[in-house]
Amino acid sequence: MWRSGRRGGVGGEWSEPVEMVRERETPCWNPVLFYAPFGPAKTGRLWLYYKFGTSPSQWTAGRRYSDDDGKSWSAVEHLPAGIYGPIRAKPLVMEDGTIVSGSSVESYRSWAVWLERSTDGGKMFSRIGPIGVPAAGGVSGGAVDNGKSTSGLIQPSVVSMGGKKLRLYARSTQDIGRVCVADSLDAGLTWTQARPLDVLNPNSGIDAVALRDGRVVLVYNNTARGRSPLNLAVSRDGEKFTMFRTLEDALGGEFSYPNVIQGKAGDLHIVYTWRRKKIKYVKLSLLDIPN
């Protein structure tokens, strides 16, 4: 697993890649970088969480951190069995430092979402879930084994909706076919079961960010099958989304696994996999996001 940093801000060049993690004779997956408060001064600790193992059903999680913005890093720490941290998308870091990580488990026929919540900077986690879509077959808390194919939700992205209300947006399997949401009214301690939105999802990774003005922006594949096009949509209420930008649209292409954050100046910074060959970076002005 490797990292690269951008030199000189906007218009700067990306540095040569530097190896971050190498697990012996097994692949590494789904890196997640995020800042969280640390220490009495509440300075930012930069975390890297990742998974390793031959397949998602056999994953173990690892992590390391930097207290100097990535100049130096701690030793790798492997997490206890059953704790994964943010599974693919960035976690929500609340104003009081609470970390709410969207996690999930992929078994042979059943996928389900979990939340891992930490109030001490990642020393201890409470695990909340499972969260599924009961309408998919009446099974509360999980996906449905229909005897034919895998069903359920994975890879949730968690955002704040104001106050103690949180919402997660999750990737769904083909039989559900829509981005699904679940809500918490107590800062992530308890959650509803999930339900589908009127937003297509072809069993492909998504990401969401709550802007500082309250709008929610979603990065997703606006299609029933495949992973092209890759699109942006915006919502005032986090419920009804309007697609406003196509990032990629190539027949037979694959544009997937997006991540999006809002920078200090308000602009969006988006990265995603380009045809499974490269990682592409896009910066979008806040002025280009419709109301």
Secondary structure per residue as TSV (DSSP state, phi and psi in degrees):
chain	resnum	aa	ss	phi	psi
A	1	M	-	360.0	137.3
A	2	W	E	-128.3	163.4
A	3	R	E	-136.0	157.5
A	4	S	-	-144.3	143.0
A	5	G	-	-117.3	154.6
A	6	R	B	-95.2	127.6
A	7	R	S	-95.0	139.0
A	8	G	S	76.5	16.6
A	9	G	S	68.4	-147.4
A	10	V	T	-61.0	131.1
A	11	G	T	84.4	-4.9
A	12	G	-	-76.3	169.9
A	13	E	-	-94.5	154.6
A	14	W	B	-84.6	141.5
A	15	S	-	-71.6	163.7
A	16	E	-	-61.8	143.3
A	17	P	-	-63.6	144.0
A	18	V	E	-123.8	132.5
A	19	E	E	-69.0	131.9
A	20	M	-	-106.1	-41.8
A	21	V	-	-144.8	139.2
A	22	R	-	-142.5	111.8
A	23	E	-	-94.3	141.2
A	24	R	T	-66.3	119.2
A	25	E	T	55.9	32.8
A	26	T	S	-152.8	145.0
A	27	P	-	-74.0	155.6
A	28	C	E	-108.1	146.5
A	29	W	E	-134.7	158.8
A	30	N	E	45.0	60.0
A	31	P	E	-66.3	142.4
A	32	V	E	-132.3	123.2
A	33	L	E	-109.3	135.5
A	34	F	E	-161.0	155.9
A	35	Y	E	-96.6	144.5
A	36	A	E	-142.9	147.8
A	37	P	E	-60.0	147.0
A	38	F	E	-148.0	137.1
A	39	G	T	79.7	172.8
A	40	P	T	-58.7	-32.7
A	41	A	T	-83.8	-2.9
A	42	K	T	56.0	40.3
A	43	T	E	-73.5	162.5
A	44	G	E	-83.9	123.6
A	45	R	E	-99.5	127.2
A	46	L	E	-91.3	118.6
A	47	W	E	-103.7	144.2
A	48	L	E	-120.2	118.9
A	49	Y	E	-110.3	146.2
A	50	Y	E	-154.6	169.7
A	51	K	E	-119.5	154.1
A	52	F	E	-145.3	149.8
A	53	G	S	147.1	166.2
A	54	T	S	-74.5	-20.4
A	55	S	S	-158.3	161.8
A	56	P	G	-55.7	-32.7
A	57	S	G	-72.1	-9.8
A	58	Q	G	-119.2	18.7
A	59	W	-	-67.6	146.2
A	60	T	E	-120.4	150.3
A	61	A	E	-102.1	147.9
A	62	G	E	-133.3	164.9
A	63	R	E	-158.1	161.1
A	64	R	E	-153.8	166.8
A	65	Y	E	-140.6	162.4
A	66	S	E	-132.3	134.9
A	67	D	S	-105.2	9.6
A	68	D	S	-133.2	41.1
A	69	D	T	59.5	35.9
A	70	G	T	92.2	3.8
A	71	K	S	-72.6	-38.7
A	72	S	S	-137.3	157.7
A	73	W	-	-135.0	151.2
A	74	S	-	-70.5	170.5
A	75	A	-	-67.8	157.4
A	76	V	-	-69.2	137.3
A	77	E	E	-120.5	129.2
A	78	H	E	-91.3	132.1
A	79	L	-	-79.2	157.4
A	80	P	-	-62.4	154.0
A	81	A	T	-55.4	133.6
A	82	G	T	93.7	-11.6
A	83	I	-	-108.8	126.5
A	84	Y	-	-118.6	-17.7
A	85	G	S	69.1	-164.9
A	86	P	S	-60.9	123.9
A	87	I	S	-77.3	-31.8
A	88	R	S	-154.0	-43.9
A	89	A	S	-92.0	157.3
A	90	K	-	-58.3	149.4
A	91	P	-	-80.3	168.7
A	92	L	E	-90.4	124.2
A	93	V	E	-106.5	113.1
A	94	M	-	-80.9	167.8
A	95	E	T	-60.2	-30.5
A	96	D	T	-86.5	5.3
A	97	G	S	93.4	-7.4
A	98	T	-	-61.4	132.1
A	99	I	E	-104.5	122.4
A	100	V	E	-115.3	105.7
A	101	S	E	-99.2	129.6
A	102	G	E	-81.0	119.9
A	103	S	E	-126.3	174.6
A	104	S	E	-165.7	164.0
A	105	V	E	-128.7	132.4
A	106	E	E	-112.6	107.2
A	107	S	-	-104.9	-173.2
A	108	Y	S	-58.6	-47.8
A	109	R	S	-121.5	-6.7
A	110	S	E	-132.4	124.0
A	111	W	E	-110.6	146.2
A	112	A	E	-152.8	151.8
A	113	V	E	-91.7	143.7
A	114	W	E	-131.6	161.1
A	115	L	E	-118.2	136.6
A	116	E	E	-116.5	118.5
A	117	R	E	-117.4	128.8
A	118	S	E	-129.2	134.4
A	119	T	S	-109.2	4.5
A	120	D	S	-127.5	33.9
A	121	G	T	73.6	20.7
A	122	G	T	96.7	9.5
A	123	K	S	-73.8	-42.3
A	124	M	S	-130.6	146.9
A	125	F	-	-128.5	140.6
A	126	S	E	-100.0	138.8
A	127	R	E	-109.1	123.0
A	128	I	E	-120.2	130.4
A	129	G	E	144.4	-167.7
A	130	P	E	-81.9	158.5
A	131	I	E	-118.0	125.7
A	132	G	-	-135.3	-163.2
A	133	V	-	-118.0	96.9
A	134	P	G	-54.9	-33.7
A	135	A	G	-64.4	-17.5
A	136	A	G	-72.6	-11.9
A	137	G	T	171.8	9.2
A	138	G	S	83.6	9.8
A	139	V	-	-96.8	108.0
A	140	S	T	-68.9	130.0
A	141	G	T	88.8	-4.2
A	142	G	S	-152.7	-179.8
A	143	A	-	-86.8	177.3
A	144	V	-	-112.2	129.5
A	145	D	-	-89.4	102.5
A	146	N	-	-93.6	9.1
A	147	G	S	81.2	-3.1
A	148	K	S	-123.5	-44.2
A	149	S	S	-152.2	166.7
A	150	T	-	-69.7	143.9
A	151	S	E	-141.5	143.2
A	152	G	E	144.1	-160.3
A	153	L	E	-126.7	147.7
A	154	I	E	-147.1	172.6
A	155	Q	E	54.0	56.7
A	156	P	E	-73.9	148.5
A	157	S	E	-113.0	125.1
A	158	V	E	-105.8	132.8
A	159	V	E	-131.8	159.3
A	160	S	E	-91.1	135.2
A	161	M	-	-105.2	10.4
A	162	G	S	105.2	137.6
A	163	G	T	63.4	-134.2
A	164	K	T	-93.6	3.7
A	165	K	-	-84.1	124.9
A	166	L	E	-118.4	154.4
A	167	R	E	-137.3	141.1
A	168	L	E	-112.9	145.1
A	169	Y	E	-116.1	127.0
A	170	A	E	-125.9	148.9
A	171	R	E	-73.4	141.8
A	172	S	E	-124.4	160.3
A	173	T	-	-75.7	169.5
A	174	Q	T	-61.0	-32.5
A	175	D	T	-68.5	-27.0
A	176	I	T	-86.6	-51.1
A	177	G	-	72.8	12.8
A	178	R	E	-137.8	150.9
A	179	V	E	-62.9	134.4
A	180	C	E	-114.4	150.8
A	181	V	E	-128.1	152.1
A	182	A	E	-139.9	155.3
A	183	D	E	-125.9	151.0
A	184	S	E	-126.5	136.8
A	185	L	S	-107.6	5.9
A	186	D	S	-133.2	42.0
A	187	A	T	62.9	30.2
A	188	G	T	95.5	7.3
A	189	L	S	-76.8	-39.0
A	190	T	S	-133.4	154.8
A	191	W	-	-138.5	150.2
A	192	T	-	-74.6	167.6
A	193	Q	-	-73.1	165.5
A	194	A	-	-87.3	161.3
A	195	R	E	-146.6	151.1
A	196	P	E	-80.0	144.4
A	197	L	E	-94.6	171.4
A	198	D	E	-85.9	56.1
A	199	V	E	-135.1	121.9
A	200	L	E	-63.2	147.1
A	201	N	-	-148.8	114.0
A	202	P	S	-92.0	45.0
A	203	N	S	58.1	55.1
A	204	S	-	-139.0	147.7
A	205	G	-	-62.4	146.5
A	206	I	-	-131.2	170.7
A	207	D	E	-149.9	154.2
A	208	A	E	-137.6	151.6
A	209	V	E	-140.5	136.0
A	210	A	E	-90.8	116.6
A	211	L	-	-70.6	161.4
A	212	R	T	-67.4	-17.1
A	213	D	T	-91.6	4.1
A	214	G	S	100.4	-16.1
A	215	R	-	-71.9	156.0
A	216	V	E	-116.3	131.2
A	217	V	E	-112.1	133.7
A	218	L	E	-117.9	134.6
A	219	V	E	-108.7	124.8
A	220	Y	E	-161.9	168.2
A	221	N	-	-94.1	111.1
A	222	N	-	-83.0	69.2
A	223	T	S	-158.1	157.3
A	224	A	S	-83.9	-24.6
A	225	R	S	-143.3	149.4
A	226	G	S	83.4	-179.2
A	227	R	B	-129.3	39.0
A	228	S	-	-147.2	132.8
A	229	P	-	-80.6	172.3
A	230	L	E	-114.4	128.2
A	231	N	E	-130.7	164.2
A	232	L	E	-117.3	139.1
A	233	A	E	-135.0	153.9
A	234	V	E	-129.7	149.6
A	235	S	E	-141.3	140.9
A	236	R	S	-80.3	-31.8
A	237	D	S	-114.1	3.1
A	238	G	S	74.6	7.5
A	239	E	S	-118.2	-52.3
A	240	K	S	-104.7	117.0
A	241	F	-	-107.5	144.7
A	242	T	E	-118.0	120.3
A	243	M	E	-71.6	130.8
A	244	F	E	-130.4	-8.3
A	245	R	E	-152.5	137.8
A	246	T	E	-105.5	117.0
A	247	L	E	-80.1	-39.2
A	248	E	E	-145.5	145.4
A	249	D	-	-158.1	88.7
A	250	A	-	-133.4	127.9
A	251	L	T	-59.5	125.1
A	252	G	T	82.0	-3.1
A	253	G	-	-81.6	165.9
A	254	E	B	-130.1	121.5
A	255	F	E	-130.3	110.7
A	256	S	E	-151.0	178.8
A	257	Y	E	50.7	55.2
A	258	P	E	-76.6	154.2
A	259	N	E	-136.2	139.5
A	260	V	E	-138.8	138.0
A	261	I	E	-134.4	161.1
A	262	Q	E	-102.4	124.2
A	263	G	-	-76.4	176.0
A	264	K	T	-60.9	-33.9
A	265	A	T	-82.8	-2.6
A	266	G	S	101.1	-15.2
A	267	D	-	-72.2	158.1
A	268	L	E	-92.4	140.1
A	269	H	E	-120.9	120.9
A	270	I	E	-126.0	134.5
A	271	V	E	-127.9	150.0
A	272	Y	E	-159.6	164.9
A	273	T	E	-79.3	127.6
A	274	W	E	-105.4	105.2
A	275	R	T	55.7	24.8
A	276	R	T	57.5	23.7
A	277	K	T	-117.6	-33.0
A	278	K	E	-140.5	168.7
A	279	I	E	-109.1	127.4
A	280	K	E	-108.3	142.1
A	281	Y	E	-116.0	134.8
A	282	V	E	-132.8	133.7
A	283	K	E	-109.8	131.7
A	284	L	E	-124.4	126.0
A	285	S	-	-66.4	144.7
A	286	L	G	-59.3	-29.7
A	287	L	G	-68.5	-18.9
A	288	D	G	-88.5	1.0
A	289	I	S	-98.2	116.6
A	290	P	-	-68.6	154.8
A	291	N	-	-79.1	360.0
